[in-house]
Amino acid sequence: MSALAAELEALHGAAAPASATARLRGLLVSALRHGAAELEKPRSGYGAPVEVAIASGEHALLAATPAAAMLRADPEAAGERTWLLVAATVAALVDLAEPAPPAGPADLALRAGDLDGFLLLALPARPLDPVELGELAPLAFEDHAGALDRLRARATAAPARLLEGPELREPIGAGHPLLIAEAVARLGGRPEDPRSVEDHEEAVLALLQPEGGRAVRPHEDPDPARRVARRILQRLDGMGKWGGYHTDFAHLARGFAGNERALAQEVGEALLVAGLLAEKPSVGQRHVFLNPRRAAEIRRLIDDGSLPPGMRLPAE
């Protein structure tokens, strides 16, 4: 048992007295530092599990994670295993809060903050009493994080005052992976499982469509290769594939038919060569994601078909 878990157990978990807040905060930050260091290793948490703290405030559930706080603005701030741990935490908050399925992007309510450099998550919810939180939070987290590859992690119920204080704001970007994770979880999926995310892709894309529809219409581009490129990038952008989530290269042809399927594979290679897509090696597969450092060029290509200087697309 970690020092944080042992101290919280001795102090009745989420019902710990206010007088213990300063000491518990120090132990929490130490636990998060340990977790961040573990997540840099090939196997994480096998000496001592990576820890997440979950608390129930007056209006929201809160979760402190070992991911960097800058993840709110930069999806590339988290490695793959760190991101999947965060996605599992989002799913656990959704399970505990039991929000209704969202009807549109305005219904997504996840917020993020900076807790001593670490990512703090918040989701509106009714208050849970300390006993209920102590029983349900570890189970909800284990249900999602328990099967993550090469990772042992656990959640600990903590008093709300331990996590309250930082300013909470929306993740930056309509397709931020944090919002995708919330959407997938609230639609009944498992955001920590890439296959479940893929299964819910159409529903998430429809959910995140702004009211009235977006003016950008890549489908109408008269140039076949450019049309395919814009559609691929628009779909990846809509699903938050900026580094937190990524996709099998073979899936770039999804949604295309006939000759366009082969063209989509060629266009995918051209997007990689141009640096608009980046590649993440995976066992037996090629996984790709949008290059955050080329976000402005990607958005210009999606919006009006402007190719970056020197980029060449295949002929039809």
N, C-alpha and C positions, 0 to 999 in steps of 0.2 A: 504494500500500500504506500502511495506517495505521501510526502509530508502534507500536501494540500488535502488529500482525501482523508488522511488520519486526523488532521485538525478539524475538518468539517464534521467527521463522524463523532468526534469527542464533543463538539459544540452543537449537535443536533441538526447538522446539515443546513438547509435553507432557513432554519429558525435560529441560526447562530446570533448571539447578541451584538448590538451595535458596537460595543466596546472592543470586539475582536476584529473589526473591519480592517484596520491598518495592517495588522499581522496577516490576516487572510489575503489581503491585496498583494502583499509582498510574496506570499507563497504562490498565489495565482500567477503572478508575472514570472516567477521562477519556473513554474510548471509549463507555461507557454514558451518560455525560452528553451526549455528541455525539448518540448515537442517540435519547435522549429528546427532545432539541431538534428533531431531524430529523422525528420522528414527529408533531410539532405542525404540520408544514408540509403544504401540499396534495400535494406530491410529496416522498417521503422517500428519502434515500440516493443521490441522483443526483450530488452532489459527491463524497462518500465514503460507501460503503455503511454502513448500520446494522449494528453488530456484536453477535454473541452469542458467548460463550465456553463451550465444553463441555469437561468434564474427567471423568476416570475415577478414582474413589476406590476404596478397598478393598472397599466394599460397595454403592456406588451410583454412578450417573452423575449429574453435576452440570451445571447450565447457568445462567449469569448472563445476565440479559436487561435491556434498557433500560426495562422497565415498572416502575412504582412498587411497592415492597414491599407497600404497603397493599392491593394487589390480592388478596392472600391472604384478606383479610377483607371487602373491598368491591369487587365486580365492576365497579362504576361508576368505579373509579379508573383504568381504561384506556379510551382512545378505541377506535374500531372497528379502525383499522389496527394499533394497538399490541396489541389483543387477538388479532387474527389472527396477528401475529408470535409471540406467546406460544403460541398453539395450534399453530403450525407447529413451535415448539421442543419442545413436549410430544410431538408426533408423531415428531419426530426421535429423542428419547430412547427412545420405545417401539420404534422401528425398531432402534435400537442395542442395547437391552436384551433384546429378543425375549421378553417375558414371555408366559405362557400366557393365553388369553382368560379374563377374570374370570368367576367363577361367581356372585358376589354382591357387594354393596357393600363387605364387609370385605376383599375382594381388591384393591380399588383402593389403590395404594401411593404415589401421588405426594405429595410433601411440598414445602413452600415455606418460605423464610426471607428475612431482610433482610440484604442485602450492601451496606452503605453507602447504604441507602435504596432500593436496586434489588431487584427480585424474583429470588430464587435458587430454582431448581427442583432436585429430587432424585428419582430413581427407582431402586429397588434393581436391581442388575445385577452380573454378574461383572466383574472388572477387565479392562480392555482395555490392551494394552501401548501405549506411546507411538506406535509406528509405525502400528499398527492404528487407533488413535484418530485420528491425523493424516490417515489416508486416508479413513476412513469417516464421521467426524463432519461434515465440510463437505458431503459428498455426500448424507447423510441429510437434513441441514437444507435444502440446495438443492432436494431433491426436493419438499419441502413449502412452502418459502418462495419458491421461484423464480417462481411464477406469481401472487403476491400483487399486487393492483392498486396501481400508483403507489408501489411500494416496491422498492428494491434493498437486499438484506441478505445477510450471509454469516456463517458460523460459523467460529470459530478454535479449534483444539485447544489446551488449556492444561493446565499441571500441576495436579493435584488440590489441592495445598497453597494455590494461589491462590484457590480458592473455598471451602475448608473453614473451619469455625469458627462460622458463624452457626447458631443453633438452628433446627431444621427441624420444622415442625408441619403438621398437616392443614389444608387449606383449610377455612374456616369455612362450614358449611352443607352439608347433604346434597346439594343440587342446585347446588353451586358450579360455575361454568363450567370451572374447572380439572379437576374430577373428571369432568365431562361429556366434556371433551377427551380425558382419559386413556381413558375408557370407549370412546369412538368409535374411537380409534386402536387399542386392544387388540381391538376387534371387527372390525378390518380396514378401517375408514373413514378419512377424512381430516378431522380436526377443524378445519383451516384453511379448509375448503370448506363454506359453509353448506348447499349442496345435499346433500353427503354426510352432514352432521349430521342433516338432515331425513330422509334415507333410512334412517338407523339409529335413528330416534326410538323405534320400538316396542321394538327390542331393548334400548336403553338404559333405557327406562322399566321394562321387565321385570327388567333386571339390578339396578336401584337399588331395587326393591321390597324392603322389609325382610322378614326371615324371618318367616313366619306371616301376612304381609299387614298392611297398615295398617288401623286401625280406622275411619278416615274413609271414608265411602261417599257421595260426592256424588250418585251415580247414583240413590240412594234418596230424594232430596229431592222432596217432593210438588209443589213449585211449579216449573213448567216453566222460567221464565226464571232463577230462582235456581239450579236444577239445572244449567242450561247454563253460567251464570257460574262456578259452583264447579268444574265439569269443565274449563272453559277455563283457569282459574287453576291448578288442580292440575296440568294437563298442562304448562303453561309453567314452573311451579315445578320439576316433575320433570326438565325438560330444561335447567334453569339459565338460563332466559331473563330474567336480571336486568340486562342491559346489555352483558355480554360477547357473549352470543348474543342474537339477536332473530329475529323471524319475520314473514313476509309477513302482513299483516292478513287477506288472503283465506284463509290457512291456519287461521284460528281455527275455521272450520267443519269442519275435518277430524275425522272420526270421528262426525259427526252425519249423520242421514239424514232424508229427507222434509222436513216442515215445520220440523224443528229446525235445518236448515241455514240457512234464512232468519232464524230466531230467533237463531242464534249470531252472525250478522252484526250484528243489532240490539243484542244484548247486548255485543258487542265495542265498539260505539260508546258504549254506556252506561258501560262500564268506562273508556274513554278520557275521557269527560266527568267521571267521578268521580275521575280521577287515579290509579286503580289501575294502569292501563296508561299508558305514555308512548310517544310516537311518534318514530321516527327517520326523517327524510326519506331516500328512496333514489330513484335514477333510475327513473322510471316505475312505482314501487311504493310502497306504504305499509308500513313495517315498524314493529312494536311490540315492547315488552318490559315486563316487570314493573317497577314503580316501586320501587326499593329504599327510598325514604323512606316508603313506605306498607306496608312488609313486615308489620308487626304486623296491620294491618287486612286485608291480603290473606290472611294465614294464618288469621285468625278466620273470614273468609268461607268459606275452603276447609273448615275444620274443623267449624264448626257452623252455617254459613249466616248469620252475623250481618253485616248490611249496614252500611257506614259511615254515620254520620249524614248525612241529606240525599240519599243515593244513591237513584236511581230506576231500576228495571229496566222494560223494555217488557212490556206485557201479552201474553199468549199469542196 
